[in-house]
Amino acid sequence: MRVSEDELAGVVELFGGLTRDELYEALSELAYREGEELDGADAGETLDSAISSYHLVEYESDAAEKPLLVAGPRAFPEQPPHSEDLPHIMDVEPRDVDREALGEAVRETLDDEATAALAGGDTDRMRELVDVSYDLEAWAPVDCTGIRNRLDARL
């Protein structure tokens, strides 16, 4: 079973956030309902891509022992088939996320990635991160002007 980055965001959004293990459990349940098996390697690649592209973001929360994956600023969450059953199947309570704290954490990650892209001269990544900075400002109460100015100065 293959899922898109936006479908991953849709699954985690059902709960407010999921740990990696919980997300894999949810994907396994969805695959089972489709009569398929979850390809762990493929799901892992999609998950890594979703995090890199800011469709999902990792969030350290006091409510969970492990970091939560949350729908990110570039996501357009979609519900994959049978996902409406997941809250009834999985033993996971809905989670609330502090949007301000999450936004600040994502802004810090964006700043680190901008620094790395600038140091490596990766103009494609710099352009992508400029776009992410606008999406992030619309998604959470943060200001990314400084990050964007640093990137724009090199583009």
NORMONOR-V870994 format. One record per helix or strand. SS is the DSSP state (h for helix, s for strand). FROM is the first residue (numbers start at 1). TO is the last residue. If there is no record, write none. Layout:
SS&FROM&TO  SS&FROM&TO
This chain:
h&5&13  s&18&18  h&20&33  h&40&52  s&56&59  s&68&71  h&83&89  h&99&120  h&123&139  h&145&154
